[in-house]
């Protein structure tokens, strides 16, 4: 993948600095202290045990809170994966439906905090830009945004950890989130249709965090010696898992699947997860055979 061009780093956005020399860093885990050049000894909340040799330290600031990230190096044996294979269908009504029939309900972090965020943004818009009151209002907006992001990140970490711990192979659809959440506004010559409905769907899609979920699954499965396989999403929710019939009419509604050929009926998301798993097995078979 080609590296992107350098981008201007705006003040107040992703504020951080790094200490790259481990010889200048001292870590006292017993007293939860960290020595950094020019700052001296600093206390930190130890969320987990720091294992291995310290290589560098990054200090960052987000929504008025300071964080320290300690990067270490150590030898880790790759464990043997546990569990079987599972296909996952990602959606909005259900965040993730597994091929074994279980599913994860969506968190909808943005929707839960949408009213509070709108109120904070409206209060900020009434302030004179860059004034003292505007900065305080901006801090309140950032606090709500941080709460939304933290809740979503926590949910995704717990979901991806549970799935990676119990499966040796996970198959996902290769969803193009940027294309799925593209605006329907159109242009002056060709105005879009159903703009409000599409806008609401776009918010719901982006609120799920599908790409971040896939990213977390990828490295957590690798930690445990398991594998992630990604397959094309075409017709996964329209194909009957019993007879193989592919038809748009099979999908009677958002949640209902009834095959027009054999009459097989099931939840549409569950059917999609079964087909995703089969596509993953087929892809692995092709790779093994060299086809």
N, C-alpha and C positions, 0 to 999 in steps of 0.2 A: 504494500500500500504506500502510495507516494505521500511524503510529508506535506502538510499544508503550509501556506505562507504565514510569516509572523503576523500576529494581530496585536493591535494596540491594547495595552492593559490599563483599563480605566480605573481611576482611584475609587476605592470603596467596593470594587468587584473582585472577588477571589483574592483578598489580601492575604499574603503569606510570604514567609522567607525561610530559607533552609540553611542548616549548618552541615556542610558536606564532609568536614574533617572529624572523624571519630576520636582522634587524639585530644580534641578540645572539649569533648563531651564526657561528663561523669554522671553515672546513674546510681542512685541510692534507693533501691526498691523497698528496703525495709522501712524507711522513713518517708517513702513516696516523694522523693526529691530528685530534681534534675538540675545539673549545673550546665549553663550555657554561657559562652563568652559574651562579655559586656552586660549580661543580665544577672549573672551570679546564680545562686541556688534558688530554684523555684519549686513550689509544691504543686503536685498534680493529682488528680483523681485516677487511681490505677484501676482501669476497667478490666484488665486482664494481666496475667503474669507476662513479663517481657522475657522471652526465651532467645538464646543465641547471642552472637556478638553484635553490638550496636554499630551500624554503618553510617547512618545519617539521621538527622532530626529535622522535621518540618513543623514550624509554628504557623498557625492560620487563625484568622478571625472571621466569624460569620454571625450576623445578626446580634452583634454586641457581645458574643461569647468567644473565648480563646480556646484553641485546641492544640494539642501536641501529638504528632505522629512519629513514632520511633520505628525506623526500619532496621531489621536485624538480619543476620545470615546464620543459617544452621543446616545441618544435614538431617533430612527427614526420609524415612523409609516409606515407599509407596505401598499402602495397604492393599490387600485383595478386596475387590468390590463385593458388596453384599446385596442380595435381593435380585429381582428379575428385571424384565424390560417393561417400560410403560410409555404409552403415547399420551400427549397432552394437547388438548384443544383450548386455546386461549380465547376469551370473550369478554363481554361487558356485563351481561346478566349473571354469568358465572365467570369469575376470574380465570379459573383453570379447572377443566374437567378431565379426569384421568380415565384411561381405557379400562381400568378395573371397576368403573362405575362411581367412584368417589369424586368429590369436587370441592373446590375452595371458593367460598363466597367472596365477592369483591369488597374491598375496604372503602373505596370512593372517598379518599381523604380530601380531595379538592371540594367535592360537593358538600361535605360536612362542614367545611370552613368557608364556603363561598360567601355567605352572608356577612361574616365577620371581615373577610378580606375586602368585600365591596365597600363596607362602611369605612374601613381604614383608608382605602384608596380615595374615596370621596372626600374624607376629611383632609387628606394630603393635597388634593387638587384645589382646595379652597385657600391654601396657604401661599404666601409669596415665595416663589422658588428661591432656594438657597438661604432663606431666612432661618432664624433659630427655631421657630415653631415648625417650619417645613421639615427641618432635619429631625425634630422629635416625631413628627407625623410619619416621616419616612422610616424611622426606626420601628414604629408600631407596625407598619406594613411589612417590613422585613421579618418581624417577629412572627406574624401570622403565616407568612410564606415559609419560614423555617419550620414552623409547627406542621404545616402540610407535608413538606418534604421529609421531615423526620419520621412522621407517622407512616408514610408510604415506604420509606427505606426500611423501617423496622419490620413492616409486614412482609416485604419482599425477601428480606434476609431470613425470616422465620420460615416462610413457605419454601424457599429454595433449599434451606438447610434440611428440612424434613424430607423433601423429595430426594435430595442427593444422598442422604444417609440410608435410604431404604431401597435404592434401585441401582443396578449395575449399568443399565442403558436407559437413556431418556431420549425420546424423539419429540421434536417440536416443529411447528410450521415456520417457514421462513417468511414471516409477516413483514411487509414493507410499511412500517408505521407512518413514515413521512408521506407516502402516497395515500394511505387510508385516511389521514387527517388533513388532506389538502382542502383548501377553501373552495366552496361552491359558488362564490360571488360572481365569477366570470369576468367579463369585460363590458365596456359600453356597447360594443357591437353585438356581443353575444352574452347578455346577462344570464346569471345562473338561476336555478330553480330550487325551491325548498331550502333557501339559505339558512333560515333559523333552525330548521330541523337538523340540517347537516352540521351547523355550528355546535349544537348541543351534542350530537354524536361525536364530533371531533374532540370536545372537552372530555367526554366519557372515555374515549379511546386513550387519550393522552394521560388521563388520570390513573389508568391501570399500571403503567410502567412496564409494558411488555418487554421492551428492549433491555431494560435494566435487569429484569427477571432472568432473561436469557443469558446476559453477561454473568450474573451471579451463579447461575446453574453451571455454566461452562467451567469456571475455575474451581467451584466446589466439587464437582464431579471429578475433575482432574486430580484434586487433592486426594480423593479416595480411590483412585485407580479406575474410575468408571468413565463412561463416554456419553457425549451429547451428539446426536445426529439431527441435522436440520433437513427438512424435505419441503418441496413446493406445496403451497396450500390449495392448489387447484382441485376443485370438486371433492374435497374431503368431506364436506357436509351434504353432498348430493349423491354420493355413491352408497348403494345398499351393501352392507357387509355380509349379507347372506347370499344374494344372487349376483351381485356385481353390477346391477342396473344403475346407470348414471343418467339422472334427469332432474331438471330444476323443480319439477312437480313433486318430487319425493320430499322436499322440504315444505311441508304444509304451512308452517309458521316458524317463528323464531325458535321455539322449543320443541316442536313436534316433527318427527320424521316418520313417514309412512311410505313404503315402497309401492310404486304403481304396478310392479310386476308380480312380486311374491307376497305383498301385504305385510312384510316385516315392519314392526312399529317400535320405536324407542325414542328416547330423548335425543334431539338433534346434535347437541354438543357431545354426548356420549358416542354417538355414531362417528362424529368427526374424529374423536380421540382414537377410536378403534382403527379407522382408516389411516390416521397419521402413523400409528404403530406399525401397521402392515407396510406402509410406504417406507418406513425406516428399515424394516427387515429386508425388503426388496433392494434397497440401496446398498445395504451391507453385503447382501449376497452378490450383487453385481461387482462390488469392489473386491471381494474375495476371489471371484472367478475371473476378474480382469476384464469384464465386459464393459 
